[in-house]
């Protein structure tokens, strides 16, 4: 068994009104507040932001607290007119979103190719 990796975040600009936050580690009780605080600060400091991507490529794990954090982030971005994208979701995160019926809400899509694969 490998030890859990603490969550780290790194920002990049993908355009004049777009940012990307790469999540690396576990989005759980211990790390979720860090992500939420980072995003709130970034939204406050960048009022012209129109798109925020969370790059989940290196996200190892997401628990219910992490899911709650993603929903809070979604509410915050939606209220400020920022489009939220969850990029490079792994099968475990997609399954969590599908099982909790939050996939469409968090990704603005009702059916993904991964869902089709899981349903067959």
N, CA, C and O atoms as a GROMACS GRO file, in nm:
protein
  480
    1UNK      N    1   0.084  -0.118   0.000
    1UNK     CA    2   0.000   0.000   0.000
    1UNK      C    3   0.089   0.124   0.000
    1UNK      O    4   0.183   0.135   0.079
    2UNK      N    5   0.058   0.217  -0.088
    2UNK     CA    6   0.135   0.341  -0.094
    2UNK      C    7   0.073   0.446  -0.004
    2UNK      O    8  -0.048   0.450   0.015
    3UNK      N    9   0.158   0.530   0.050
    3UNK     CA   10   0.110   0.638   0.136
    3UNK      C   11   0.037   0.742   0.053
    3UNK      O   12   0.075   0.769  -0.061
    4UNK      N   13  -0.068   0.801   0.110
    4UNK     CA   14  -0.139   0.905   0.036
    4UNK      C   15  -0.048   1.024   0.007
    4UNK      O   16   0.037   1.061   0.089
    5UNK      N   17  -0.067   1.084  -0.110
    5UNK     CA   18   0.009   1.202  -0.145
    5UNK      C   19  -0.073   1.325  -0.110
    5UNK      O   20  -0.188   1.337  -0.151
    6UNK      N   21  -0.014   1.417  -0.035
    6UNK     CA   22  -0.088   1.541  -0.006
    6UNK      C   23  -0.115   1.616  -0.135
    6UNK      O   24  -0.037   1.610  -0.230
    7UNK      N   25  -0.224   1.685  -0.137
    7UNK     CA   26  -0.265   1.758  -0.257
    7UNK      C   27  -0.180   1.883  -0.276
    7UNK      O   28  -0.159   1.961  -0.183
    8UNK      N   29  -0.132   1.900  -0.398
    8UNK     CA   30  -0.065   2.024  -0.435
    8UNK      C   31  -0.136   2.079  -0.559
    8UNK      O   32  -0.199   2.005  -0.635
    9UNK      N   33  -0.124   2.209  -0.578
    9UNK     CA   34  -0.191   2.276  -0.689
    9UNK      C   35  -0.090   2.366  -0.761
    9UNK      O   36  -0.004   2.426  -0.698
   10UNK      N   37  -0.103   2.372  -0.892
   10UNK     CA   38  -0.019   2.466  -0.967
   10UNK      C   39  -0.102   2.530  -1.077
   10UNK      O   40  -0.175   2.464  -1.151
   11UNK      N   41  -0.089   2.662  -1.086
   11UNK     CA   42  -0.165   2.741  -1.182
   11UNK      C   43  -0.089   2.759  -1.313
   11UNK      O   44   0.034   2.763  -1.316
   12UNK      N   45  -0.165   2.770  -1.421
   12UNK     CA   46  -0.110   2.813  -1.549
   12UNK      C   47  -0.217   2.893  -1.622
   12UNK      O   48  -0.336   2.873  -1.601
   13UNK      N   49  -0.172   2.984  -1.706
   13UNK     CA   50  -0.263   3.063  -1.790
   13UNK      C   51  -0.273   2.993  -1.924
   13UNK      O   52  -0.172   2.958  -1.984
   14UNK      N   53  -0.396   2.973  -1.970
   14UNK     CA   54  -0.415   2.910  -2.100
   14UNK      C   55  -0.469   3.008  -2.202
   14UNK      O   56  -0.496   2.971  -2.316
   15UNK      N   57  -0.484   3.132  -2.162
   15UNK     CA   58  -0.532   3.238  -2.249
   15UNK      C   59  -0.552   3.362  -2.165
   15UNK      O   60  -0.536   3.358  -2.043
   16UNK      N   61  -0.588   3.474  -2.228
   16UNK     CA   62  -0.603   3.598  -2.153
   16UNK      C   63  -0.715   3.594  -2.050
   16UNK      O   64  -0.710   3.665  -1.949
   17UNK      N   65  -0.816   3.512  -2.074
   17UNK     CA   66  -0.928   3.502  -1.979
   17UNK      C   67  -0.953   3.358  -1.935
   17UNK      O   68  -1.064   3.321  -1.896
   18UNK      N   69  -0.846   3.276  -1.941
   18UNK     CA   70  -0.857   3.134  -1.904
   18UNK      C   71  -0.740   3.094  -1.816
   18UNK      O   72  -0.625   3.133  -1.839
   19UNK      N   73  -0.772   3.014  -1.714
   19UNK     CA   74  -0.669   2.961  -1.624
   19UNK      C   75  -0.691   2.812  -1.605
   19UNK      O   76  -0.800   2.760  -1.624
   20UNK      N   77  -0.583   2.747  -1.566
   20UNK     CA   78  -0.588   2.603  -1.539
   20UNK      C   79  -0.520   2.578  -1.405
   20UNK      O   80  -0.412   2.629  -1.378
   21UNK      N   81  -0.586   2.499  -1.322
   21UNK     CA   82  -0.529   2.457  -1.194
   21UNK      C   83  -0.508   2.307  -1.200
   21UNK      O   84  -0.603   2.229  -1.209
   22UNK      N   85  -0.381   2.266  -1.195
   22UNK     CA   86  -0.349   2.124  -1.196
   22UNK      C   87  -0.354   2.071  -1.053
   22UNK      O   88  -0.288   2.123  -0.964
   23UNK      N   89  -0.433   1.966  -1.035
   23UNK     CA   90  -0.446   1.901  -0.904
   23UNK      C   91  -0.355   1.779  -0.903
   23UNK      O   92  -0.360   1.697  -0.994
   24UNK      N   93  -0.273   1.768  -0.800
   24UNK     CA   94  -0.178   1.658  -0.791
   24UNK      C   95  -0.185   1.599  -0.651
   24UNK      O   96  -0.147   1.664  -0.553
   25UNK      N   97  -0.235   1.476  -0.641
   25UNK     CA   98  -0.247   1.410  -0.511
   25UNK      C   99  -0.389   1.365  -0.486
   25UNK      O  100  -0.456   1.316  -0.576
   26UNK      N  101  -0.435   1.383  -0.362
   26UNK     CA  102  -0.567   1.336  -0.322
   26UNK      C  103  -0.657   1.452  -0.283
   26UNK      O  104  -0.621   1.535  -0.199
   27UNK      N  105  -0.774   1.457  -0.344
   27UNK     CA  106  -0.874   1.558  -0.312
   27UNK      C  107  -0.965   1.499  -0.205
   27UNK      O  108  -1.066   1.435  -0.235
   28UNK      N  109  -0.927   1.521  -0.080
   28UNK     CA  110  -1.001   1.464   0.032
   28UNK      C  111  -1.012   1.568   0.142
   28UNK      O  112  -0.985   1.686   0.120
   29UNK      N  113  -1.052   1.525   0.260
   29UNK     CA  114  -1.071   1.615   0.373
   29UNK      C  115  -0.947   1.699   0.400
   29UNK      O  116  -0.957   1.818   0.431
   30UNK      N  117  -0.832   1.639   0.388
   30UNK     CA  118  -0.708   1.710   0.420
   30UNK      C  119  -0.669   1.815   0.316
   30UNK      O  120  -0.604   1.914   0.351
   31UNK      N  121  -0.706   1.797   0.190
   31UNK     CA  122  -0.660   1.887   0.085
   31UNK      C  123  -0.765   1.974   0.020
   31UNK      O  124  -0.731   2.068  -0.052
   32UNK      N  125  -0.890   1.944   0.044
   32UNK     CA  126  -0.996   2.014  -0.029
   32UNK      C  127  -1.003   2.163   0.001
   32UNK      O  128  -1.028   2.244  -0.088
   33UNK      N  129  -0.981   2.200   0.126
   33UNK     CA  130  -0.989   2.341   0.161
   33UNK      C  131  -0.880   2.422   0.092
   33UNK      O  132  -0.900   2.539   0.061
   34UNK      N  133  -0.765   2.360   0.067
   34UNK     CA  134  -0.656   2.427  -0.004
   34UNK      C  135  -0.702   2.464  -0.145
   34UNK      O  136  -0.681   2.576  -0.190
   35UNK      N  137  -0.765   2.369  -0.213
   35UNK     CA  138  -0.812   2.393  -0.350
   35UNK      C  139  -0.919   2.502  -0.351
   35UNK      O  140  -0.912   2.594  -0.432
   36UNK      N  141  -1.015   2.492  -0.262
   36UNK     CA  142  -1.123   2.590  -0.259
   36UNK      C  143  -1.068   2.730  -0.231
   36UNK      O  144  -1.107   2.826  -0.297
   37UNK      N  145  -0.978   2.742  -0.135
   37UNK     CA  146  -0.918   2.872  -0.104
   37UNK      C  147  -0.839   2.926  -0.222
   37UNK      O  148  -0.847   3.045  -0.252
   38UNK      N  149  -0.764   2.840  -0.290
   38UNK     CA  150  -0.687   2.881  -0.408
   38UNK      C  151  -0.779   2.937  -0.516
   38UNK      O  152  -0.750   3.040  -0.576
   39UNK      N  153  -0.889   2.868  -0.540
   39UNK     CA  154  -0.980   2.908  -0.647
   39UNK      C  155  -1.052   3.037  -0.611
   39UNK      O  156  -1.066   3.125  -0.696
   40UNK      N  157  -1.099   3.048  -0.488
   40UNK     CA  158  -1.165   3.172  -0.446
   40UNK      C  159  -1.071   3.291  -0.462
   40UNK      O  160  -1.110   3.396  -0.514
   41UNK      N  161  -0.947   3.275  -0.417
   41UNK     CA  162  -0.848   3.381  -0.429
   41UNK      C  163  -0.825   3.416  -0.576
   41UNK      O  164  -0.820   3.533  -0.614
   42UNK      N  165  -0.811   3.312  -0.659
   42UNK     CA  166  -0.784   3.333  -0.802
   42UNK      C  167  -0.901   3.405  -0.870
   42UNK      O  168  -0.880   3.496  -0.950
   43UNK      N  169  -1.023   3.366  -0.838
   43UNK     CA  170  -1.140   3.432  -0.896
   43UNK      C  171  -1.147   3.578  -0.852
   43UNK      O  172  -1.179   3.666  -0.933
   44UNK      N  173  -1.117   3.604  -0.726
   44UNK     CA  174  -1.119   3.742  -0.675
   44UNK      C  175  -1.012   3.828  -0.741
   44UNK      O  176  -1.035   3.946  -0.769
   45UNK      N  177  -0.895   3.770  -0.767
   45UNK     CA  178  -0.784   3.844  -0.825
   45UNK      C  179  -0.791   3.857  -0.977
   45UNK      O  180  -0.718   3.936  -1.037
   46UNK      N  181  -0.880   3.779  -1.039
   46UNK     CA  182  -0.892   3.778  -1.186
   46UNK      C  183  -1.037   3.795  -1.228
   46UNK      O  184  -1.100   3.701  -1.277
   47UNK      N  185  -1.092   3.915  -1.211
   47UNK     CA  186  -1.235   3.936  -1.240
   47UNK      C  187  -1.272   3.918  -1.387
   47UNK      O  188  -1.390   3.904  -1.419
   48UNK      N  189  -1.174   3.920  -1.476
   48UNK     CA  190  -1.204   3.901  -1.619
   48UNK      C  191  -1.195   3.755  -1.662
   48UNK      O  192  -1.212   3.724  -1.780
   49UNK      N  193  -1.169   3.667  -1.569
   49UNK     CA  194  -1.160   3.525  -1.600
   49UNK      C  195  -1.294   3.474  -1.652
   49UNK      O  196  -1.398   3.506  -1.596
   50UNK      N  197  -1.291   3.397  -1.759
   50UNK     CA  198  -1.414   3.341  -1.816
   50UNK      C  199  -1.416   3.189  -1.818
   50UNK      O  200  -1.522   3.128  -1.832
   51UNK      N  201  -1.298   3.127  -1.804
   51UNK     CA  202  -1.293   2.980  -1.806
   51UNK      C  203  -1.187   2.932  -1.708
   51UNK      O  204  -1.074   2.981  -1.707
   52UNK      N  205  -1.226   2.836  -1.625
   52UNK     CA  206  -1.135   2.775  -1.529
   52UNK      C  207  -1.135   2.625  -1.552
   52UNK      O  208  -1.239   2.560  -1.545
   53UNK      N  209  -1.018   2.571  -1.579
   53UNK     CA  210  -1.003   2.427  -1.598
   53UNK      C  211  -0.932   2.368  -1.478
   53UNK      O  212  -0.828   2.418  -1.434
   54UNK      N  213  -0.989   2.261  -1.424
   54UNK     CA  214  -0.921   2.182  -1.323
   54UNK      C  215  -0.865   2.060  -1.394
   54UNK      O  216  -0.940   1.975  -1.442
   55UNK      N  217  -0.733   2.052  -1.400
   55UNK     CA  218  -0.667   1.940  -1.465
   55UNK      C  219  -0.653   1.828  -1.363
   55UNK      O  220  -0.577   1.840  -1.267
   56UNK      N  221  -0.726   1.720  -1.385
   56UNK     CA  222  -0.732   1.608  -1.290
   56UNK      C  223  -0.640   1.492  -1.328
   56UNK      O  224  -0.650   1.384  -1.271
   57UNK      N  225  -0.552   1.514  -1.422
   57UNK     CA  226  -0.463   1.408  -1.473
   57UNK      C  227  -0.385   1.340  -1.360
   57UNK      O  228  -0.366   1.219  -1.363
   58UNK      N  229  -0.341   1.417  -1.261
   58UNK     CA  230  -0.259   1.362  -1.153
   58UNK      C  231  -0.336   1.348  -1.022
   58UNK      O  232  -0.277   1.332  -0.915
   59UNK      N  233  -0.469   1.355  -1.032
   59UNK     CA  234  -0.552   1.338  -0.914
   59UNK      C  235  -0.565   1.189  -0.885
   59UNK      O  236  -0.620   1.114  -0.965
   60UNK      N  237  -0.513   1.147  -0.770
   60UNK     CA  238  -0.512   1.005  -0.735
   60UNK      C  239  -0.643   0.957  -0.676
   60UNK      O  240  -0.680   0.841  -0.693
   61UNK      N  241  -0.714   1.046  -0.607
   61UNK     CA  242  -0.829   1.003  -0.528
   61UNK      C  243  -0.918   1.123  -0.501
   61UNK      O  244  -0.869   1.235  -0.485
   62UNK      N  245  -1.047   1.100  -0.495
   62UNK     CA  246  -1.143   1.203  -0.456
   62UNK      C  247  -1.249   1.137  -0.370
   62UNK      O  248  -1.316   1.044  -0.414
   63UNK      N  249  -1.265   1.186  -0.246
   63UNK     CA  250  -1.368   1.130  -0.159
   63UNK      C  251  -1.490   1.221  -0.157
   63UNK      O  252  -1.498   1.315  -0.236
   64UNK      N  253  -1.585   1.194  -0.069
   64UNK     CA  254  -1.708   1.272  -0.066
   64UNK      C  255  -1.682   1.417  -0.028
   64UNK      O  256  -1.753   1.506  -0.075
   65UNK      N  257  -1.583   1.442   0.055
   65UNK     CA  258  -1.549   1.580   0.089
   65UNK      C  259  -1.491   1.651  -0.033
   65UNK      O  260  -1.520   1.769  -0.057
   66UNK      N  261  -1.411   1.580  -0.109
   66UNK     CA  262  -1.358   1.636  -0.234
   66UNK      C  263  -1.470   1.665  -0.332
   66UNK      O  264  -1.467   1.768  -0.400
   67UNK      N  265  -1.567   1.575  -0.342
   67UNK     CA  266  -1.682   1.597  -0.430
   67UNK      C  267  -1.759   1.720  -0.385
   67UNK      O  268  -1.801   1.802  -0.468
   68UNK      N  269  -1.779   1.734  -0.256
   68UNK     CA  270  -1.846   1.852  -0.203
   68UNK      C  271  -1.771   1.979  -0.241
   68UNK      O  272  -1.832   2.080  -0.274
   69UNK      N  273  -1.640   1.973  -0.236
   69UNK     CA  274  -1.557   2.087  -0.273
   69UNK      C  275  -1.574   2.119  -0.421
   69UNK      O  276  -1.586   2.236  -0.458
   70UNK      N  277  -1.576   2.018  -0.507
   70UNK     CA  278  -1.599   2.041  -0.650
   70UNK      C  279  -1.734   2.109  -0.673
   70UNK      O  280  -1.745   2.197  -0.759
   71UNK      N  281  -1.834   2.068  -0.598
   71UNK     CA  282  -1.967   2.130  -0.612
   71UNK      C  283  -1.965   2.275  -0.564
   71UNK      O  284  -2.030   2.361  -0.624
   72UNK      N  285  -1.892   2.304  -0.457
   72UNK     CA  286  -1.878   2.442  -0.410
   72UNK      C  287  -1.804   2.527  -0.514
   72UNK      O  288  -1.840   2.642  -0.537
   73UNK      N  289  -1.702   2.469  -0.574
   73UNK     CA  290  -1.628   2.540  -0.679
   73UNK      C  291  -1.721   2.570  -0.796
   73UNK      O  292  -1.719   2.680  -0.852
   74UNK      N  293  -1.801   2.473  -0.833
   74UNK     CA  294  -1.898   2.490  -0.943
   74UNK      C  295  -1.994   2.604  -0.914
   74UNK      O  296  -2.021   2.687  -1.000
   75UNK      N  297  -2.047   2.608  -0.791
   75UNK     CA  298  -2.138   2.716  -0.753
   75UNK      C  299  -2.069   2.852  -0.762
   75UNK      O  300  -2.126   2.949  -0.811
   76UNK      N  301  -1.945   2.857  -0.713
   76UNK     CA  302  -1.870   2.983  -0.711
   76UNK      C  303  -1.841   3.029  -0.854
   76UNK      O  304  -1.861   3.147  -0.885
   77UNK      N  305  -1.795   2.939  -0.940
   77UNK     CA  306  -1.763   2.980  -1.077
   77UNK      C  307  -1.890   3.020  -1.152
   77UNK      O  308  -1.890   3.117  -1.227
   78UNK      N  309  -1.996   2.946  -1.131
   78UNK     CA  310  -2.122   2.977  -1.199
   78UNK      C  311  -2.174   3.114  -1.157
   78UNK      O  312  -2.223   3.190  -1.241
   79UNK      N  313  -2.162   3.147  -1.029
   79UNK     CA  314  -2.212   3.276  -0.982
   79UNK      C  315  -2.129   3.394  -1.033
   79UNK      O  316  -2.177   3.507  -1.034
   80UNK      N  317  -2.006   3.367  -1.076
   80UNK     CA  318  -1.921   3.474  -1.130
   80UNK      C  319  -1.914   3.471  -1.282
   80UNK      O  320  -1.839   3.549  -1.342
   81UNK      N  321  -1.990   3.383  -1.345
   81UNK     CA  322  -1.992   3.376  -1.490
   81UNK      C  323  -1.873   3.306  -1.552
   81UNK      O  324  -1.842   3.326  -1.669
   82UNK      N  325  -1.805   3.223  -1.473
   82UNK     CA  326  -1.688   3.151  -1.521
   82UNK      C  327  -1.728   3.007  -1.553
   82UNK      O  328  -1.795   2.941  -1.473
   83UNK      N  329  -1.688   2.960  -1.668
   83UNK     CA  330  -1.714   2.821  -1.708
   83UNK      C  331  -1.611   2.732  -1.639
   83UNK      O  332  -1.491   2.758  -1.646
   84UNK      N  333  -1.658   2.628  -1.573
   84UNK     CA  334  -1.570   2.532  -1.507
   84UNK      C  335  -1.558   2.407  -1.593
   84UNK      O  336  -1.658   2.353  -1.640
   85UNK      N  337  -1.435   2.362  -1.612
   85UNK     CA  338  -1.410   2.238  -1.686
   85UNK      C  339  -1.325   2.146  -1.600
   85UNK      O  340  -1.228   2.188  -1.538
   86UNK      N  341  -1.363   2.020  -1.598
   86UNK     CA  342  -1.284   1.917  -1.531
   86UNK      C  343  -1.217   1.836  -1.641
   86UNK      O  344  -1.280   1.754  -1.706
   87UNK      N  345  -1.090   1.860  -1.661
   87UNK     CA  346  -1.017   1.797  -1.771
   87UNK      C  347  -0.939   1.676  -1.723
   87UNK      O  348  -0.898   1.669  -1.607
   88UNK      N  349  -0.920   1.582  -1.812
   88UNK     CA  350  -0.837   1.464  -1.787
   88UNK      C  351  -0.883   1.386  -1.664
   88UNK      O  352  -0.803   1.344  -1.581
   89UNK      N  353  -1.014   1.367  -1.655
   89UNK     CA  354  -1.069   1.289  -1.544
   89UNK      C  355  -1.035   1.142  -1.565
   89UNK      O  356  -1.046   1.089  -1.675
   90UNK      N  357  -0.994   1.079  -1.458
   90UNK     CA  358  -0.967   0.936  -1.463
   90UNK      C  359  -1.094   0.856  -1.442
   90UNK      O  360  -1.198   0.912  -1.408
   91UNK      N  361  -1.087   0.726  -1.461
   91UNK     CA  362  -1.205   0.640  -1.445
   91UNK      C  363  -1.265   0.646  -1.305
   91UNK      O  364  -1.388   0.642  -1.291
   92UNK      N  365  -1.184   0.656  -1.201
   92UNK     CA  366  -1.237   0.658  -1.064
   92UNK      C  367  -1.317   0.786  -1.039
   92UNK      O  368  -1.424   0.781  -0.979
   93UNK      N  369  -1.266   0.900  -1.086
   93UNK     CA  370  -1.339   1.025  -1.067
   93UNK      C  371  -1.467   1.025  -1.150
   93UNK      O  372  -1.572   1.066  -1.101
   94UNK      N  373  -1.459   0.978  -1.273
   94UNK     CA  374  -1.580   0.970  -1.356
   94UNK      C  375  -1.684   0.880  -1.292
   94UNK      O  376  -1.804   0.911  -1.293
   95UNK      N  377  -1.640   0.770  -1.236
   95UNK     CA  378  -1.734   0.678  -1.170
   95UNK      C  379  -1.799   0.745  -1.050
   95UNK      O  380  -1.920   0.734  -1.031
   96UNK      N  381  -1.721   0.816  -0.968
   96UNK     CA  382  -1.776   0.888  -0.854
   96UNK      C  383  -1.880   0.989  -0.899
   96UNK      O  384  -1.987   0.999  -0.839
   97UNK      N  385  -1.850   1.063  -1.003
   97UNK     CA  386  -1.944   1.163  -1.053
   97UNK      C  387  -2.069   1.099  -1.111
   97UNK      O  388  -2.180   1.152  -1.097
   98UNK      N  389  -2.052   0.984  -1.176
   98UNK     CA  390  -2.167   0.915  -1.234
   98UNK      C  391  -2.256   0.855  -1.126
   98UNK      O  392  -2.379   0.869  -1.131
   99UNK      N  393  -2.195   0.789  -1.027
   99UNK     CA  394  -2.270   0.724  -0.919
   99UNK      C  395  -2.346   0.827  -0.834
   99UNK      O  396  -2.456   0.800  -0.787
  100UNK      N  397  -2.287   0.943  -0.816
  100UNK     CA  398  -2.350   1.047  -0.735
  100UNK      C  399  -2.439   1.139  -0.818
  100UNK      O  400  -2.494   1.236  -0.767
  101UNK      N  401  -2.453   1.107  -0.944
  101UNK     CA  402  -2.539   1.182  -1.035
  101UNK      C  403  -2.497   1.330  -1.045
  101UNK      O  404  -2.582   1.418  -1.057
  102UNK      N  405  -2.367   1.354  -1.040
  102UNK     CA  406  -2.315   1.490  -1.051
  102UNK      C  407  -2.232   1.511  -1.178
  102UNK      O  408  -2.182   1.621  -1.201
  103UNK      N  409  -2.218   1.409  -1.258
  103UNK     CA  410  -2.136   1.419  -1.379
  103UNK      C  411  -2.186   1.530  -1.471
  103UNK      O  412  -2.108   1.616  -1.512
  104UNK      N  413  -2.313   1.528  -1.503
  104UNK     CA  414  -2.368   1.628  -1.595
  104UNK      C  415  -2.358   1.768  -1.534
  104UNK      O  416  -2.330   1.865  -1.604
  105UNK      N  417  -2.380   1.778  -1.404
  105UNK     CA  418  -2.375   1.908  -1.338
  105UNK      C  419  -2.234   1.966  -1.339
  105UNK      O  420  -2.216   2.086  -1.361
  106UNK      N  421  -2.135   1.882  -1.317
  106UNK     CA  422  -1.997   1.930  -1.309
  106UNK      C  423  -1.927   1.938  -1.444
  106UNK      O  424  -1.826   2.007  -1.458
  107UNK      N  425  -1.979   1.867  -1.544
  107UNK     CA  426  -1.910   1.864  -1.673
  107UNK      C  427  -1.994   1.920  -1.787
  107UNK      O  428  -1.947   1.926  -1.901
  108UNK      N  429  -2.116   1.960  -1.759
  108UNK     CA  430  -2.206   2.012  -1.862
  108UNK      C  431  -2.226   1.914  -1.977
  108UNK      O  432  -2.242   1.954  -2.093
  109UNK      N  433  -2.225   1.789  -1.945
  109UNK     CA  434  -2.251   1.687  -2.046
  109UNK      C  435  -2.330   1.575  -1.981
  109UNK      O  436  -2.306   1.542  -1.865
  110UNK      N  437  -2.423   1.518  -2.051
  110UNK     CA  438  -2.504   1.414  -1.991
  110UNK      C  439  -2.449   1.274  -2.014
  110UNK      O  440  -2.469   1.184  -1.932
  111UNK      N  441  -2.379   1.256  -2.125
  111UNK     CA  442  -2.323   1.124  -2.153
  111UNK      C  443  -2.181   1.142  -2.209
  111UNK      O  444  -2.160   1.217  -2.304
  112UNK      N  445  -2.086   1.072  -2.149
  112UNK     CA  446  -1.950   1.074  -2.201
  112UNK      C  447  -1.917   0.939  -2.260
  112UNK      O  448  -1.989   0.841  -2.238
  113UNK      N  449  -1.810   0.935  -2.334
  113UNK     CA  450  -1.770   0.807  -2.393
  113UNK      C  451  -1.735   0.707  -2.283
  113UNK      O  452  -1.757   0.587  -2.299
  114UNK      N  453  -1.680   0.755  -2.173
  114UNK     CA  454  -1.647   0.665  -2.063
  114UNK      C  455  -1.774   0.606  -2.003
  114UNK      O  456  -1.776   0.488  -1.969
  115UNK      N  457  -1.880   0.685  -1.990
  115UNK     CA  458  -2.006   0.631  -1.939
  115UNK      C  459  -2.059   0.521  -2.031
  115UNK      O  460  -2.107   0.417  -1.985
  116UNK      N  461  -2.049   0.544  -2.160
  116UNK     CA  462  -2.094   0.442  -2.254
  116UNK      C  463  -2.015   0.314  -2.235
  116UNK      O  464  -2.071   0.205  -2.240
  117UNK      N  465  -1.884   0.326  -2.213
  117UNK     CA  466  -1.802   0.209  -2.192
  117UNK      C  467  -1.841   0.136  -2.063
  117UNK      O  468  -1.845   0.013  -2.060
  118UNK      N  469  -1.869   0.211  -1.958
  118UNK     CA  470  -1.902   0.149  -1.829
  118UNK      C  471  -2.039   0.082  -1.832
  118UNK      O  472  -2.062  -0.015  -1.760
  119UNK      N  473  -2.129   0.132  -1.915
  119UNK     CA  474  -2.264   0.076  -1.922
  119UNK      C  475  -2.273  -0.047  -2.009
  119UNK      O  476  -2.376  -0.114  -2.008
  120UNK      N  477  -2.169  -0.078  -2.085
  120UNK     CA  478  -2.177  -0.196  -2.173
  120UNK      C  479  -2.116  -0.317  -2.107
  120UNK      O  480  -2.114  -0.425  -2.166
   0.00000   0.00000   0.00000
